Amino acid sequence: MKGRSIDNKYHSNEAALPWHARVPAAERAIPASLSDSSWYTLALASQRAWELTLDACGAFEWIAIFYLAVSSILIASFAENVAHPLRLIALQAIVAIIVLSLCRFEARICAMNSSASPPVQKFWHFWRHWYPHLFFLFCFEELAHLVHVITPGWQDAKLIAADLWLTGVHPTVWLEQFATPARNEFMQFAYITYFTYLLVVGSVLYYRKDWRAYWSVMTYSALAYAIGYLIAISFPIESPWFSMAGSWHAELSGGPFTSLINFIEHYGRVRGAAFPSEHVAGSVAALWGAWRHRRWLFWTMLPLVLCMCVSTVYGRYHYVVDVFGGMITGTLGYVIGKWLMRKPRAIAQHI
């Protein structure tokens, strides 16, 4: 009797269990509860992984992913104006995955503390902080394929007219009267200093381990570049070097800096993306970063940045309007970036 009461009790409890009442006997080999539990566990794991990835990212990554997303949408929307649109979108997705993976992996290495060797931690810490420079370079070189996404033709005639209205001359042609090998060499030197501004500001802040200031400057620059890139995609300008070719009596001759610039321009030049000047925008954003975080560095850089702005026109790379556009874009990057850096999680939590 006792065994029967236990057996009856077991059967009555079994009947009360909801999954036995709802699932046919033929399907009981794989209980629905097990399947649901697996999907639930997978969903929780995916959600947790995404949250950890977001925690590993900061304002710079928000801007980078936003730019990649917007440019991908433009490529898809105007695919008829782009060669190999699917390839470009896939490349954008790969870059986004690399950025997110780098941030997430470095955060995991940092969380391991003593489990990871110091050289490994330093390696990933270095690349986590310095990959933005490679990202900027990728985006700039990619503009060669994106400048005609929206507008197939060049719009240089409008800027040539604007320069003439502003100055009364064609500045790049007018400046030729001052060309000498010595002046050419100095101007090309000033032009090439563009590549050092963000590196110098970043290096000073990185060496001082001022991480908030470091990522603030990177955020100012990211916004300045992103705004400039999107304008360049919407309003394609090829620069005086192409649109006014043949207007000068001779090439600009000089010394080693002139030769170096000619080498860089030959192998790395992007036809288009002249307005606004990304040289000026990036330099001004870095200059504002120096003003806010290392005032002495601002005063050191200022004369060189001003000479660099003149050199972009002297060297026939930009219109005067491009320079003003770059100044405005760089300042916008600083103003918006400063506001963005006040937001929660503007810096990755482990930094």
N, C-alpha and C positions, 0 to 999 in steps of 0.2 A: 504493500500500500504506500509505503513511504517512497519507494522508487517510482511508483506510478505518479504520485503527486508531484514529485520533482520533474518527471517527464512531461506531465500536463502543464506544469508551470512554465517549462522551457518552451513548449509549443505555443502557449498563449502569449508569451513575451515575443516569440519569433513572429507571430502573426501581427503583433502590434508594431513591429518595425516597419517604417514606411517604405524602404526600398524593396522589401520582399513583397509588399502588396502591389507595387507599381511595375516591377520588372518581370517579364515573362520568364518561366523556368529555363527556357532555351538560352536565354541571355545571361544566366547567373554565373556562367563560367568566367566572365569578366564583369564584376560588379560595377554598376554605374558610378557608385561612390568612389571607387578607385580611380576611374577615368576622370571624374570631376576633380578629385583631389590632385591628380597629376597636372591638369590644366591650371588649377588654382595656384599650385606651387610654382609652375612655370610663369604664370602671370605675376606672382609676387616677386619672383627672382628677377624678371625683366624690369618690373617697376623699380626694384631696389637698385639694379645695375644702372638704370637711367638716372635715378636720383644721385647716385654716387658720381656719375659722369657730370651731371650738372654742378655738383659740389666742387668738382675738380676744375671747372671752367670759371672764367671771369668775364668782365665787360669786353675785353679784347675778343674773346671767342664768340660772344654774342654778335659783335659787329662782323666778324669774319664769316660766320655761318649765315648771317642776314644777307651779306653781300653775295655770297655764293648762291643763296636761294633766289634772290631777286634776279641776278644775272641768268640763272638757269631758267627762270620763268620767262624772261625776255627771249632767250634762245628758243624755247619751246613755242612762244607766241609768234615769233617772226622767223620761223625755221627756214622759210623760203629765201631769206636774205643771208643765210649762213651756210658755209660748206661744212658738211659732216656735223649737224646739230646733235645727234645722239652721242657721238664721240665726245663732244664738248661737255654735254650734260653729265656723261659718265665720268669724265675727268674731274668735273666740279664735285661730284659725289665722292670720288676717291679722296680728293683733297680734304673734304669735310670729315670723312672717316679717319684720315690720318691725324687731323688736328684733334678730334675728340679722343682718339685712342692714345695719342701722346699725352694729353692732359690726364686721362684716366690712369694710364700706366704709371706715370710719374707720381701721381697721388698714392697709388698702391705701394710703390717703392718707399715713399716717404712715410707711410703708415707702418711699414715693417720695422722701422727704427733699427735696432741692433741686428735684425735678421739679415739685412742687406749690407754688403760691404761698403765702406765709405767711397771707394772709387766708383762703384755702380751708382750710388746715390748722387754723386757729383756729376757723373755723366748725364743722367736723365734730368737732373736739376738744370744743368747748362742748356740742354736742348729745349727744355720746357720754356725757358726764358728767352732764348735767342731765335727760336723758329720764326717769330713774326717777320724778321728781315727776309727770310726765304719766301714767306707767304706774300709779302709785298712785291717781290721780284716776280713771282709766278703770276700774280694778277696783272702786273704791268705788261709782261710779255704776252699774256693771253689777250690783251686788248687788240693786238694785231688782227685777231680773228673776230672781234666783237664790235669794232668801230662802226660797221655798217649794218648792225642788227636792225636798227629802226629806220635810219635814213641812208639810202644807198649812195648818195652823192656827197662830195666835199662841200663845206660851207665857208671856205677860206675867204671868198670875195667879201663877205660881210665883215670879217675882222680886218681885212686890208683897208676897207672903207672906214672902219672905226679908228684904226691907227692914223689914217690920213686926217680924219676929222679932229682927233685929239692933238696931234703934233704938227700938222701942216706938211709933213713929209712922209716918205716911206722909211721908217726908222732903220731897218736892217740895211737898206741901200745907202742912206745918209751917213751912217756910221763908218762906211768903208773909207771915207776920207781920212779917218784917224788910224787906219790900219798900218802897223809896222810889225816886224817880227817880234820885237820886245813886247809891245802892247798885246799882240795876239797871244803870246805865250802867257802873259799874266792873266788875260781874260780866260784862257783855257784852263789855267791853274785854278782860278776862281770858280769856274764851272764845275770842275771835278771835285771841289770840296764838298759839293752836295752829298756825295756818298759817305761822308764822315760825320755829319752833324748828329744824326740819330745814333750812330755807333758810339760817338764820344759821350753824348748825354747818357745813353744807356749804360755805357761802361762805368762811368763815374758813379751812377746810382747802384749799379750791380755790385761794384767793389765795396761800396758803403753799406750794402745789404739793406738799402732803403726800398723795400719791395713795393710798398704802396706808391711811392713816387715813381718807381720804375714802370709799373704797370699803368700808372696814370699817363705817363709820356707815351707809352705804346698805344694807349687808347686814343689819345689826342691824334696821333699819327694815323691810326687805323681809320678813324672817322674822316680825317682830311683826305686820305687816299680814296676811301670808299665813295665819298661825295664826288670827288674829282673823276673817278672812274665812271660813275653813273652818268655824269654830265658829258664826259667824252663819248660814251656809248650813244647818248641821245643827240649830240651835236658834234659830228665828226669834223675835225680840223687836222690837216696834214702838216702844217707848219710852213714858214717861208722857205725852208731848205728845199722843199719840193715845189710849192706853188709859185715861187718867185725865182726859180732856177734860171740862170742866164741873165739876171739883172745886175750881177756884179762883174767887175772887170777881171778879178783874179781870185783864186782860193786864198784862204788865210794860212799863211806859212808861219812857222815858228820852230820851237825846239821840242824837247821830249814830251812835255805835257800836251802839246798840240798833236804830236804823233800818237800819244796814248788815247786822246779823245777821238781821233780819227779811227783808231783800231776799235774802240768801244762802239762808236757810232756805226761802223761798218758791220759788226757782228751782232750788235744788240739793239740796233735802232728799231723802233716801232713806228711804222708809218701811220700817223693818226695820233689821237690822244694828246694833242698839243694844247687844247683848251679845256680846263685851266691848266697851267703849267704844273705838272706833278713835282718837278724839281722845286719850284717855289713853294707849293703847298706843303710838301714834306719838310722843307727847311724851316718854314714859318711855324709849323706845328712843333717841331723840335725846339725852335727858339723860344716859343711860348712855354714849353716844358722847362727849359732852363731858367726862364724868368720866374716861374713859380717855385721851382724846387732847388735851383742852384744859381742864385743871382749873379755871382762872379763869372759863371760860365756863359751867361747871357751876354754880358758886356764883352767877353772875349770873342764870341761867335758873331756878334752883330755886324762888325765891319765886313767880315768875310761873306755873310749872307747878303748884305747889300750889294757887294761887288758881284756875287753870284747871280743876283737878279738882273744886273746890267749885262752880264756875260751871256745870258740866255738870248738876249736880243742882238748883242754884238756878234755872237757866234752864228746868227741866222737860224737859231733853233726855234725861236718863239716870237710872236707879236707882242707889242706892249700890252695889249688887252689881256693876253695870256698871263702876263706877270701880275697884273692887278687881280685877275680871276684867281690865281694861285694864292695871293695874299689873303683874299677874302675866304677862300676855301680852307686854308690852313688855320685862320682865326676861328672859323666856324667849328672846325674839328676841336680846337682847344675849348671853346665856350661850351659846346654840347658835351664834350668829353669830361670836362670838369663837373658838369651837372650829373652825368651818368656815373661818375666815380663816387658820388654820394649815396647811390642806391645800395640796398642790401645785396650782398654777395657779388659786389663789383670786382672783388679779388677772390680767387679760389681760396676756400677755407683752410687748406693745409699750408698755404704760403705765409 
